[in-house]
Amino acid sequence: MAQLSHSQAREWIEQASDGLLEASEQRALEGHLKTCAECRAFAAELAGLEGALAAAMKAEWPQKGLTKASESELIKNVQSGFQPGGFSFPFGGLGILLILILLVLGLFGASQLFPGGAKAEPTATDTPTATSTATSTLVPAVIPSETVAVQILTAIPLQNANCREGNGSVFEIADTLFAGEEYSPIGRGFDNLWVLFEGPSFQTNCWVFLENLTLLINDDPVQIEQVSETLLPFVNYPPTPTPSPTLTFTPEPSETIAPSLPECNDGVDNDNDKYTDLRDPQCRNAQDDDELNR
Amino acid sequence: MDKDQLAKCRSGDPKAIEDLVHEHQARIFRLCLSILDDAADAEDATQESFIAALKALKNYRGDSAFHTWLFSIAINTSRHYLRQRKRRTVLTNTLADPSISHGTGKQNPEREFMETEKSQALLQAINNLDEKHRLPIILRYYHDLSTQEIAETLGVNVGTIHSRLSIARERLGGDLKRTQGINRTT
């Protein structure tokens, strides 16, 4: 086997520490360490740092949970704070949209059947109770069943996907869509690159990059360009946030801490694909903070 | 937690919810505490995390381990808290209190002082990391999650987590050396 360089050995030492080294690489590394005092020192330093990190944090935040009293209160609050079984529209926001479309079409049908309009009963301003009978009988007459191929649009993340407050990694993560689960998108950006959802955990709207999703209409995969605007309307992206300093700690002048640069502008091949920064096709722009996921 | 138990939780069964909270509260509370560094905020975030998880349970299909899924929700909840606070808490506030000892007790006082100084410097350095580097460090060395589990929890690739851990360790090691160098010269 070829000799390991020091830099390769150091990378492998870190990979071994993160549990990512193959068995054959592990053996080659062990062989190198037997003969390289410099790399042994690096490994010892890393082990020391890891031990110190674990010790510092475990001393700061003890390894115990809530007290019995706090746990009882927590259980009570969680039980009362969670109200299951409330009525929810099928397919979330899309269900609401479909019902609204049917109602509008129903009213349109009513106006076609009762051109007098004013004499038609019930009128468009009637309460849902008043219109329910008319709507249920009129809709089938206006929209023959064979033309109402109801389309259900869903999205399934290919991996756990960050749902952000806007279209880019400069925006905060607002929620997470989980791999393999089905979600109802509610909009898309003008460039068809980001899809808008109501976040499943916090019910706030957030954006997921399209490449992390499979879109389906009635369970058949589709390209976003094939999805009609009625099913997935275009929504304006939020304005890009102006970066603000995140550190409150002001170090001594002699301890200046380098600001964290976005991964696509830090001069490092962060995902080890041999492409650095904007040469990496996964980088959207210099503000992009992830060379792997867009 | 098996599927039946989760189904009962979804339907609001109080006993199932109690069991779920009891089983996971310690880890979730510690996770929120390690991100927020404030016990009261961490308790609130723990509660919100469980309620958010119960609401989102209808979307959980078991593709990832339940505790990983729950961790993701707790992390997002804590992020919401951080954003609401609009500030970053300095982790070493409590360490500044001389009445609180973080040593193991029976050491040589000088060595104990040095160890406490080192811990303090490390916690300060961790606090100085930006979120994308700080979270993997906390999950790895405080919560003992594997790289794979961190990747699943944060929704990013394993290689990205390794890269972030590596960069964070380099910065922390550098900060620590600088601090120790400053201490030695003072």
Interface residues (C-beta under 8 A of the other chain):
Chain A: E14 Q15 D18 G19 L20 E45 L46 L49 E50 A52 L53 A54 A55 A56 M57 K58 A59 E60 W61 Q63 K64 G65 L66 S70 E71 L74 I75 N77 V78 Q79 G81 F82 Q83 P84 G85 Q159 N160 A161 N162 E172 I173 A174 D175 T176 F178 A179 G180 E181 E182 Y183 P200 S201 F202 Q203 T246 L247 T248 F249 P251 E252 S254 E255 I257 A258 S260 E263 V268 N270 D271 N272 D289 D290 E291 L292 N293
Chain B: R10 S11 G12 P14 I17 E18 V21 H22 Q25 A26 R27 F29 R30 L33 S34 D37 E43 T46 Q47 F50 I51 A52 A53 L54 K55 A56 N59 Y60 R61 D63 S64 W69 S72 I73 N76 T77 R79 H80 R83 R87 R88 V90 L91 T94 L95 H102 K118 S119 L122 L123 Q124 I126 N127 N128 L129 D130 E131 K132 H133 I137 I138 R140 Y141 Y142 D144 S146 T147 Q148 E152 L154 G155 V156 N157 V158 G159 T160 I161 H162 S163 L165 S166 I167 R169 R171 L172 G173 D175 L176 R178 T179 I182
